[in-house]
Amino acid sequence: RLVDADAVINLYTAPASGALGWLWGLLGVLVALAVVILIVGLGGDESFLQNLIDTWNNFALSVQEWFK
């Protein structure tokens, strides 16, 4: 049988959607943020929450030092 080549190409080609690309990008950012939070929370000697608080406080103090 003969099949139209354009029809076959359309069957196996995903439509290009800018919104889908943005969603994948957002998902990647959220996953990266979750991994960073897990690493920071589990990386110290204290409890998970205390490690997050200490890291945030150190970061905030560093930023405040930039503007003194």
C-alpha positions as CSV (number, residue, x, y, z in Angstrom):
1,R,0.0,0.0,0.0
2,L,1.0,3.6,-0.5
3,V,0.6,6.0,2.4
4,D,0.9,9.7,2.3
5,A,4.2,10.7,3.9
6,D,2.7,13.9,5.4
7,A,0.1,11.8,7.2
8,V,2.8,9.6,8.7
9,I,4.8,12.6,9.8
10,N,1.8,14.1,11.5
11,L,1.1,10.9,13.4
12,Y,4.5,10.9,15.0
13,T,5.1,14.6,15.5
14,A,4.1,16.3,18.8
15,P,2.6,19.7,18.4
16,A,5.0,22.5,19.5
17,S,3.5,24.3,22.4
18,G,5.2,27.1,24.3
19,A,3.0,26.5,27.4
20,L,4.2,23.0,27.7
21,G,7.8,24.1,27.6
22,W,7.1,26.6,30.4
23,L,5.5,23.9,32.5
24,W,8.5,21.6,32.1
25,G,10.8,24.4,33.1
26,L,8.7,25.2,36.1
27,L,8.6,21.6,37.1
28,G,12.4,21.5,36.8
29,V,12.8,24.5,39.1
30,L,10.4,23.1,41.7
31,V,12.3,19.7,41.7
32,A,15.7,21.6,42.0
33,L,14.3,23.6,44.9
34,A,13.0,20.5,46.7
35,V,16.4,18.8,46.3
36,V,18.2,21.9,47.7
37,I,15.8,22.0,50.7
38,L,16.4,18.3,51.4
39,I,20.1,18.6,51.2
40,V,20.2,21.7,53.5
41,G,17.8,20.1,55.9
42,L,19.6,16.8,56.2
43,G,23.1,18.2,56.0
44,G,23.6,19.6,59.5
45,D,23.9,18.3,63.1
46,E,20.5,19.6,64.3
47,S,17.0,18.6,63.4
48,F,15.7,19.1,59.8
49,L,13.8,22.2,60.6
50,Q,16.6,23.7,62.7
51,N,19.0,23.2,59.9
52,L,16.7,25.0,57.5
53,I,16.3,27.9,60.0
54,D,20.0,28.2,60.6
55,T,20.8,28.1,56.9
56,W,18.1,30.8,56.2
57,N,19.4,33.0,59.0
58,N,23.0,32.7,57.7
59,F,21.9,33.6,54.2
60,A,19.8,36.6,55.4
61,L,22.7,37.9,57.5
62,S,25.0,37.6,54.5
63,V,22.6,39.6,52.3
64,Q,22.2,42.2,55.0
65,E,26.0,42.6,55.1
66,W,26.1,43.5,51.4
67,F,24.0,46.6,52.2
68,K,25.9,48.0,55.2
